[in-house]
């Protein structure tokens, strides 16, 4: 691949992230494809926010992006998958708010 294409990188990363989540939540192919699209949009929005914002504005925007992503994902999941996703998110959130000092 000649040059660096941010969209291509985002798509590759989104595909990897989506596949990991799909395997964990046992998503069907349609759910996986939707999730991959959500991941792509999320990564693009994060890049844009990190480029344009700093400090508390960046933190607020990243929180908004993550909330929108989670809401979109929850809409495509079955009730059992939703429980697993929420449990996973809770573990990730706890890990992220307890950094090693």
N, C-alpha and C positions, 0 to 999 in steps of 0.2 A: 504494500500500500504506500503510494507516494504521498508525502505531506500528512498533515494531521487534520482530520475532520472531526470537530467536536461532536457532531450528530452521530457519526459512525462510532465514536468512542462511547457516547452515551447509550447508543443502541446495544453495543456489545456488553457494556456494563449492566444495562437494564435487563438484557437477556439472561445474564449470569445470575443477577439478584432474583429475577423472577423465577428462574428454574429452581434455585435453592428454596425459595418460599413455596413454590408449587410442589416440590418433593416433600417438604415438611408438612404442608397442609393437605396433601393428596388431592390437588386440583385436577380437574379434567382439562382437556386441551383448550376448550373455549375459555375457561377461567384463566388458564395460563396466558393465552394471547391477550386477553383484556388486562391482566396484571402486568404483562410486559409493556403494554402501552402506558399504563399508569406510572410504571417505573421510569420510562423514558421521559415522560412529562415532568416527573418529580426531579430527575437529575438535571434536566434542562433549566427548570425553575431555580434549582439550587445554584447552578453555575451563574445564572443571571443575577440572582440576589447577591452572591459573593462578589461579583464584579461591581455591582452598583451600590451596595450598602455596607455599612460598618456598625460596630457596636450594638446597641440595643435595637436599632432598626433592623439589623441583620438577624439578630436572635428572634425578634418578633416575626419577621418574614419566614424564617426557617420553620418556626413553630406552626405558622399558618400553612405552609407547604406540606408539612408532615401531617397535620390534621386533615387537610383535603385529601391527601393520599390515603390515609387510613379510612376515611369515610367512603371513598370510592371502592377500596378493597372490600370493606364490610358489605357493601351492596351486592357484590357478586358471589359471596360465600354462603354456604349452607349454615344452619344454626350451629352444628358441631364444629365446622371450620371456623366460624366466627369466634367461638369460645377458645379454640386453639390459637387463633391470631391474636386475640386480646391477651391471652396468657403470655404469648411470646413477646408482645409489645411491652407488657408490664416488666418482664425480665430484662429486656433491652433498656427500657427507661431507667430502671433501678441501677443497672450497670453503668449507664451514662451519667447518672447524677451522683455516683460515688467514685470519682476518679482517684487514682492512687496519688498520694502527695509525697 
